[in-house]
C-alpha cells in the first residue's frame, strides 16, 4: 500500500522517539565504526541526529551502538548496545529501541545516511496514522546494478508502534533476522520519497569511504 500524502500528522512529536542505528561491524568500510567517520567535518551519526532534531518530528533520540559508547554518548543522546549477540543486524537495533523506548512510537534511521530528509518523521507519522498501520516504511530511489533508478523499500527507515515489541522478540528468538520478513507480519504502509522536491540522494548510504567522500560532493 502506498501513500504520497505530505499532510501533517495528529501524532505529537513528544510521542515519537528516534533511534539511530550505529551498531554494525562496518565491514565494507574496513571494520571501522561507521557512525564515527567524518562527513563534512562531523561524525556521520551526529549528522543523522542533527537532521532528526531539525525536522522537529521526534521528542527524544537514542543511539544503538556496540562500540565506542562514550563517543556516541558525547552527542547528548542515550546509547544502548544490542541485546542480541554477534552483531545480529538492524533488527537487533530495532529490538533494543523498542525495549528502551518510553513513547508510543519509534522511528529508526541508520547512521550512514547523512542527507536524510528533514521531513522524514512527519511524513511517516502522517502515513501511519492515515492508514491506521502498525509500521510506516520509506520507499525511495535507488540505483541498481545496471545503473537504472528504481523506487525500492528502505526497511531501515521505519516508524512503528512500540507495542510490536512482543512480536519482534518472538521473531528474533526464532532466528529471524530480515526486516522485511518481520514487517510483512504486520500492517505496513509504504511511503514514497520520490515526489517533486525530494532529494534523490536523501537515502543514499555510505558503505565505503569512497562512497562517503562522493556524498560530500554537492550535485551539480
QUINORSUL-V343948 format. One line per field, one symbol per residue. psi: psi as a letter, one per 30 degrees, with the letter a starting at -180 (. if undefined). Layout:
# QUINORSUL-V343948
psi->???
This chain:
# QUINORSUL-V343948
psi->klkgkglllfkkffgkkkjkjhglfhefgggljefgkkjhflkeeeeeeeeeeefgfkelklkjlflheeeefffglkkklkfklhigaeeeeeeeeeefkglfkkkkklfgifgkkfgeeeeeeeeeeeghlekkkkklkkkafggkkkjlkiffjkklkfgfeeeeeeeefggkfkeeeefffljkkkjkhhlkfkkfgegkljfleeeeeeffjkk.
